[in-house]
Amino acid sequence: MRNSMEYHTMTLAEAAAIAEWEYPEDYALYNEPDFSRLSPQQLTHYLSFCLQGQLIGFVNLLEESDAIFFGIGVHPQACSQGLGTAITREAIAIAKQRWPKKSLYLEVRTWNRRAIRCYEKAGFTMTKTFQMTTHLGPGSFYRMELKQK
C-alpha cells in the first residue's frame, strides 16, 4: 500500500475538496467548512496524500520551537481501512527527515478511539490528559508523543 501512496504540498483545490468532506455521527465534529480558507502560507505546512490518484488524506506538520505538531485527516470513505496508519507512518518518516532532532506530538479527543488506535500503531504514546477549547468546541484531549530516535 505504501508504495502506491504519494504525497505533495496541499493545493488550494485540495483544501477546497477537503472542506466538502462529511464525516458521520460523532465524527461530524471534524467537518471543517473553513478548511478552504487556508492561506497559501498555511498550506505549506500541509501535505496531501493520494492513492491511485485519489485524495485520501492529509497531514499538518507544523514546526514549533521544541517539537513538531502533527495533525491528520482521512477521507470519510477511507476511514477504518488502515490508511490513517499508513499516512501517519509516512508522515513520521518525513518529519524525521526534515527535523531529525525534534519529537512529534499530537492532540486527540479522548473519545476518538479509532484515531487513538491509529496513533498507537504508529508509535505514539499518551503523555497527558487535558481540557481545551478549539475552533471545533470544548473537549477532553490526550497529548500523544513520538520521540525521535
ROMI-542410 format. One record per residue: residue number from 1; x, z, y of N, C-alpha, C in turn. Coordinates in steps of 0.1 Angstrom, whole numbers. Layout:
<recs>
+-----+-------+-------+-------+-------+-------+-------+-------+-------+-------+
:   i :  n_px :  n_pz :  n_py : ca_px : ca_pz : ca_py :  c_px :  c_pz :  c_py :
+-----+-------+-------+-------+-------+-------+-------+-------+-------+-------+
: NUM :     X :     Z :     Y :     X :     Z :     Y :     X :     Z :     Y :
...
+-----+-------+-------+-------+-------+-------+-------+-------+-------+-------+
</recs>
This chain:
<recs>
+-----+-------+-------+-------+-------+-------+-------+-------+-------+-------+
:   i :  n_px :  n_pz :  n_py : ca_px : ca_pz : ca_py :  c_px :  c_pz :  c_py :
+-----+-------+-------+-------+-------+-------+-------+-------+-------+-------+
:   1 :     8 :     0 :   -12 :     0 :     0 :     0 :     9 :     0 :    12 :
:   2 :    19 :     8 :    12 :    28 :     9 :    24 :    34 :    -4 :    28 :
:   3 :    38 :   -12 :    18 :    45 :   -24 :    21 :    36 :   -34 :    29 :
:   4 :    23 :   -34 :    26 :    14 :   -44 :    33 :     9 :   -38 :    46 :
:   5 :    12 :   -26 :    49 :     7 :   -19 :    62 :    17 :   -23 :    73 :
:   6 :    12 :   -27 :    84 :    21 :   -30 :    96 :    16 :   -21 :   107 :
:   7 :    25 :   -19 :   117 :    22 :   -12 :   129 :    28 :   -19 :   141 :
:   8 :    23 :   -16 :   153 :    28 :   -21 :   165 :    22 :   -12 :   177 :
:   9 :    28 :   -14 :   189 :    22 :    -7 :   200 :     8 :   -11 :   202 :
:  10 :    -1 :    -2 :   204 :   -15 :    -5 :   206 :   -17 :   -14 :   218 :
:  11 :   -27 :   -23 :   216 :   -31 :   -32 :   227 :   -43 :   -27 :   234 :
:  12 :   -46 :   -32 :   245 :   -59 :   -28 :   252 :   -71 :   -32 :   244 :
:  13 :   -70 :   -44 :   238 :   -81 :   -49 :   229 :   -83 :   -39 :   217 :
:  14 :   -73 :   -34 :   212 :   -74 :   -24 :   200 :   -80 :   -11 :   205 :
:  15 :   -75 :    -7 :   217 :   -81 :     6 :   223 :   -96 :     4 :   225 :
:  16 :  -100 :    -8 :   230 :  -115 :   -10 :   232 :  -122 :   -10 :   218 :
:  17 :  -116 :   -16 :   208 :  -122 :   -17 :   195 :  -124 :    -2 :   189 :
:  18 :  -113 :     6 :   191 :  -114 :    20 :   186 :  -125 :    27 :   193 :
:  19 :  -127 :    24 :   206 :  -138 :    31 :   213 :  -152 :    28 :   207 :
:  20 :  -153 :    18 :   199 :  -165 :    14 :   193 :  -167 :    21 :   179 :
:  21 :  -157 :    27 :   174 :  -158 :    33 :   160 :  -168 :    44 :   161 :
:  22 :  -176 :    45 :   150 :  -186 :    56 :   150 :  -185 :    63 :   136 :
:  23 :  -181 :    76 :   138 :  -180 :    85 :   126 :  -193 :    91 :   123 :
:  24 :  -196 :    94 :   110 :  -208 :   100 :   106 :  -208 :   116 :   107 :
:  25 :  -220 :   121 :   109 :  -223 :   136 :   107 :  -213 :   144 :   116 :
:  26 :  -207 :   154 :   110 :  -198 :   163 :   118 :  -187 :   156 :   124 :
:  27 :  -182 :   145 :   118 :  -171 :   138 :   124 :  -175 :   129 :   136 :
:  28 :  -188 :   129 :   139 :  -192 :   122 :   152 :  -186 :   127 :   164 :
:  29 :  -181 :   140 :   163 :  -174 :   146 :   174 :  -162 :   137 :   178 :
:  30 :  -156 :   129 :   169 :  -145 :   121 :   172 :  -148 :   107 :   177 :
:  31 :  -161 :   104 :   179 :  -165 :    91 :   185 :  -160 :    92 :   200 :
:  32 :  -150 :    84 :   204 :  -144 :    86 :   217 :  -147 :    74 :   226 :
:  33 :  -158 :    74 :   233 :  -161 :    63 :   242 :  -150 :    61 :   253 :
:  34 :  -143 :    71 :   257 :  -133 :    70 :   268 :  -120 :    64 :   263 :
:  35 :  -118 :    62 :   250 :  -106 :    57 :   244 :  -102 :    44 :   251 :
:  36 :  -111 :    36 :   254 :  -108 :    23 :   260 :  -103 :    24 :   274 :
:  37 :  -103 :    36 :   280 :   -99 :    38 :   294 :   -84 :    42 :   294 :
:  38 :   -77 :    42 :   283 :   -63 :    45 :   283 :   -55 :    35 :   292 :
:  39 :   -46 :    40 :   300 :   -38 :    31 :   308 :   -27 :    24 :   300 :
:  40 :   -22 :    13 :   305 :   -11 :     6 :   298 :     1 :    16 :   295 :
:  41 :     4 :    25 :   305 :    14 :    35 :   303 :    11 :    45 :   291 :
:  42 :    -2 :    49 :   291 :    -6 :    58 :   280 :    -5 :    51 :   266 :
:  43 :    -8 :    38 :   266 :    -8 :    31 :   253 :     6 :    30 :   247 :
:  44 :    16 :    32 :   255 :    30 :    32 :   249 :    32 :    43 :   239 :
:  45 :    24 :    53 :   240 :    25 :    65 :   230 :    17 :    62 :   217 :
:  46 :    10 :    51 :   217 :     1 :    49 :   206 :     6 :    37 :   197 :
:  47 :     4 :    38 :   184 :     8 :    27 :   175 :    -5 :    24 :   167 :
:  48 :    -8 :    11 :   166 :   -19 :     7 :   158 :   -14 :     3 :   144 :
:  49 :   -22 :     7 :   134 :   -18 :     4 :   120 :   -28 :    -6 :   114 :
:  50 :   -23 :   -17 :   109 :   -32 :   -27 :   103 :   -28 :   -29 :    88 :
:  51 :   -39 :   -32 :    81 :   -37 :   -35 :    66 :   -44 :   -49 :    64 :
:  52 :   -36 :   -59 :    60 :   -41 :   -72 :    58 :   -47 :   -78 :    70 :
:  53 :   -41 :   -75 :    82 :   -46 :   -80 :    95 :   -57 :   -72 :   101 :
:  54 :   -62 :   -62 :    94 :   -74 :   -54 :    99 :   -69 :   -41 :   105 :
:  55 :   -73 :   -37 :   117 :   -70 :   -24 :   123 :   -77 :   -13 :   115 :
:  56 :   -68 :    -4 :   109 :   -73 :     6 :   100 :   -71 :    20 :   106 :
:  57 :   -62 :    21 :   116 :   -60 :    34 :   122 :   -49 :    33 :   133 :
:  58 :   -47 :    45 :   139 :   -37 :    46 :   150 :   -31 :    60 :   150 :
:  59 :   -19 :    61 :   156 :   -13 :    74 :   158 :    -9 :    75 :   173 :
:  60 :    -8 :    87 :   177 :    -2 :    91 :   190 :    10 :    99 :   187 :
:  61 :    22 :    94 :   192 :    34 :   101 :   191 :    39 :   104 :   205 :
:  62 :    37 :   116 :   210 :    39 :   120 :   224 :    51 :   129 :   224 :
:  63 :    62 :   125 :   230 :    74 :   133 :   231 :    72 :   144 :   242 :
:  64 :    74 :   156 :   238 :    74 :   168 :   247 :    88 :   173 :   247 :
:  65 :    91 :   184 :   255 :   104 :   189 :   257 :   111 :   193 :   245 :
:  66 :   103 :   200 :   236 :   110 :   205 :   224 :   104 :   201 :   211 :
:  67 :    94 :   192 :   211 :    87 :   187 :   199 :    80 :   174 :   202 :
:  68 :    74 :   168 :   191 :    66 :   156 :   192 :    52 :   160 :   188 :
:  69 :    43 :   157 :   197 :    28 :   159 :   193 :    24 :   146 :   185 :
:  70 :    17 :   149 :   174 :    12 :   139 :   165 :    -3 :   139 :   165 :
:  71 :    -9 :   128 :   167 :   -24 :   126 :   166 :   -26 :   114 :   158 :
:  72 :   -38 :   113 :   151 :   -41 :   102 :   142 :   -56 :   100 :   143 :
:  73 :   -60 :    87 :   141 :   -74 :    83 :   139 :   -74 :    72 :   128 :
:  74 :   -83 :    73 :   119 :   -85 :    63 :   109 :   -99 :    57 :   110 :
:  75 :  -100 :    44 :   109 :  -113 :    37 :   110 :  -123 :    44 :   101 :
:  76 :  -135 :    47 :   105 :  -145 :    54 :    97 :  -147 :    48 :    83 :
:  77 :  -147 :    35 :    82 :  -149 :    29 :    69 :  -136 :    30 :    60 :
:  78 :  -125 :    34 :    66 :  -112 :    35 :    58 :  -109 :    50 :    54 :
:  79 :  -118 :    59 :    58 :  -115 :    73 :    55 :  -117 :    76 :    40 :
:  80 :  -110 :    86 :    35 :  -111 :    91 :    22 :  -105 :    80 :    11 :
:  81 :   -96 :    72 :    16 :   -90 :    62 :     7 :   -75 :    64 :     6 :
:  82 :   -70 :    74 :    11 :   -55 :    77 :    11 :   -48 :    70 :    23 :
:  83 :   -55 :    63 :    31 :   -48 :    55 :    42 :   -43 :    65 :    53 :
:  84 :   -50 :    76 :    55 :   -46 :    85 :    65 :   -33 :    92 :    61 :
:  85 :   -31 :    95 :    48 :   -18 :   100 :    43 :    -7 :    90 :    45 :
:  86 :   -10 :    77 :    41 :     0 :    66 :    42 :     4 :    64 :    57 :
:  87 :    -6 :    64 :    66 :    -3 :    63 :    80 :     5 :    74 :    85 :
:  88 :     1 :    87 :    81 :     9 :    99 :    85 :    23 :    98 :    81 :
:  89 :    25 :    95 :    68 :    39 :    94 :    63 :    47 :    84 :    71 :
:  90 :    41 :    72 :    74 :    48 :    62 :    81 :    51 :    67 :    95 :
:  91 :    42 :    74 :   101 :    44 :    79 :   115 :    55 :    89 :   115 :
:  92 :    56 :    97 :   104 :    67 :   107 :   103 :    80 :   100 :   103 :
:  93 :    81 :    89 :    95 :    94 :    82 :    94 :    97 :    76 :   108 :
:  94 :    88 :    71 :   115 :    90 :    65 :   128 :    95 :    76 :   138 :
:  95 :    89 :    88 :   137 :    93 :    99 :   146 :   107 :   104 :   143 :
:  96 :   110 :   104 :   130 :   123 :   109 :   126 :   134 :    99 :   131 :
:  97 :   131 :    86 :   131 :   140 :    76 :   136 :   142 :    77 :   151 :
:  98 :   131 :    79 :   158 :   131 :    79 :   173 :   136 :    92 :   178 :
:  99 :   132 :   103 :   172 :   136 :   117 :   177 :   141 :   125 :   165 :
: 100 :   153 :   123 :   160 :   157 :   129 :   148 :   159 :   145 :   149 :
: 101 :   160 :   150 :   161 :   163 :   164 :   162 :   150 :   172 :   166 :
: 102 :   139 :   165 :   167 :   126 :   172 :   172 :   116 :   173 :   160 :
: 103 :   110 :   185 :   160 :    99 :   187 :   150 :    86 :   180 :   154 :
: 104 :    77 :   178 :   145 :    64 :   173 :   148 :    54 :   184 :   147 :
: 105 :    43 :   183 :   155 :    32 :   193 :   154 :    19 :   186 :   157 :
: 106 :     9 :   191 :   152 :    -5 :   186 :   155 :   -14 :   198 :   156 :
: 107 :   -26 :   195 :   161 :   -37 :   204 :   162 :   -49 :   198 :   156 :
: 108 :   -55 :   206 :   147 :   -67 :   201 :   139 :   -78 :   211 :   139 :
: 109 :   -90 :   207 :   141 :  -101 :   217 :   140 :  -102 :   223 :   126 :
: 110 :  -104 :   236 :   125 :  -103 :   243 :   113 :  -114 :   238 :   102 :
: 111 :  -125 :   233 :   106 :  -135 :   228 :    97 :  -131 :   214 :    91 :
: 112 :  -121 :   207 :    96 :  -118 :   194 :    92 :  -109 :   194 :    80 :
: 113 :  -115 :   198 :    68 :  -107 :   199 :    56 :  -101 :   186 :    52 :
: 114 :  -108 :   175 :    54 :  -103 :   162 :    50 :   -90 :   159 :    57 :
: 115 :   -89 :   161 :    70 :   -77 :   159 :    77 :   -66 :   169 :    73 :
: 116 :   -70 :   181 :    71 :   -60 :   191 :    68 :   -53 :   188 :    54 :
: 117 :   -61 :   183 :    45 :   -55 :   179 :    32 :   -46 :   167 :    34 :
: 118 :   -49 :   158 :    42 :   -41 :   146 :    45 :   -27 :   151 :    51 :
: 119 :   -28 :   160 :    61 :   -16 :   165 :    67 :    -7 :   173 :    58 :
: 120 :   -14 :   181 :    49 :    -6 :   189 :    39 :     1 :   180 :    29 :
: 121 :    -6 :   169 :    25 :     1 :   160 :    16 :    13 :   153 :    22 :
: 122 :    13 :   152 :    35 :    24 :   145 :    42 :    35 :   155 :    46 :
: 123 :    33 :   168 :    43 :    43 :   178 :    45 :    41 :   188 :    56 :
: 124 :    30 :   187 :    64 :    28 :   196 :    75 :    23 :   210 :    69 :
: 125 :    27 :   221 :    76 :    22 :   234 :    72 :    16 :   241 :    84 :
: 126 :     6 :   249 :    81 :    -1 :   257 :    91 :     8 :   268 :    97 :
: 127 :     8 :   269 :   110 :    16 :   279 :   116 :     8 :   289 :   124 :
: 128 :    -4 :   285 :   129 :   -12 :   295 :   136 :   -26 :   289 :   138 :
: 129 :   -36 :   298 :   141 :   -50 :   295 :   144 :   -52 :   299 :   158 :
: 130 :   -60 :   291 :   165 :   -62 :   294 :   179 :   -75 :   288 :   184 :
: 131 :   -80 :   292 :   195 :   -92 :   287 :   201 :   -88 :   278 :   213 :
: 132 :   -95 :   266 :   215 :   -91 :   257 :   225 :  -103 :   249 :   229 :
: 133 :  -104 :   245 :   242 :  -114 :   236 :   246 :  -107 :   223 :   250 :
: 134 :  -112 :   212 :   243 :  -106 :   198 :   246 :  -117 :   190 :   253 :
: 135 :  -113 :   177 :   256 :  -123 :   168 :   261 :  -135 :   166 :   252 :
: 136 :  -133 :   170 :   239 :  -144 :   169 :   229 :  -152 :   182 :   228 :
: 137 :  -148 :   193 :   235 :  -155 :   205 :   235 :  -147 :   216 :   229 :
: 138 :  -152 :   229 :   229 :  -145 :   240 :   223 :  -144 :   240 :   208 :
: 139 :  -134 :   247 :   203 :  -133 :   248 :   189 :  -122 :   257 :   184 :
: 140 :  -122 :   260 :   171 :  -111 :   268 :   165 :  -102 :   257 :   158 :
: 141 :   -89 :   259 :   160 :   -79 :   249 :   156 :   -68 :   256 :   148 :
: 142 :   -62 :   248 :   139 :   -49 :   251 :   133 :   -38 :   243 :   140 :
: 143 :   -27 :   250 :   142 :   -15 :   242 :   146 :    -7 :   240 :   133 :
: 144 :    -3 :   228 :   130 :     4 :   225 :   118 :    17 :   218 :   123 :
: 145 :    28 :   222 :   116 :    41 :   217 :   120 :    49 :   210 :   108 :
: 146 :    57 :   201 :   112 :    66 :   195 :   102 :    80 :   195 :   108 :
: 147 :    89 :   203 :   101 :   102 :   204 :   106 :   110 :   192 :   102 :
: 148 :   118 :   187 :   112 :   127 :   175 :   109 :   139 :   180 :   100 :
: 149 :   143 :   172 :    91 :   154 :   176 :    82 :   166 :   168 :    86 :
+-----+-------+-------+-------+-------+-------+-------+-------+-------+-------+
</recs>
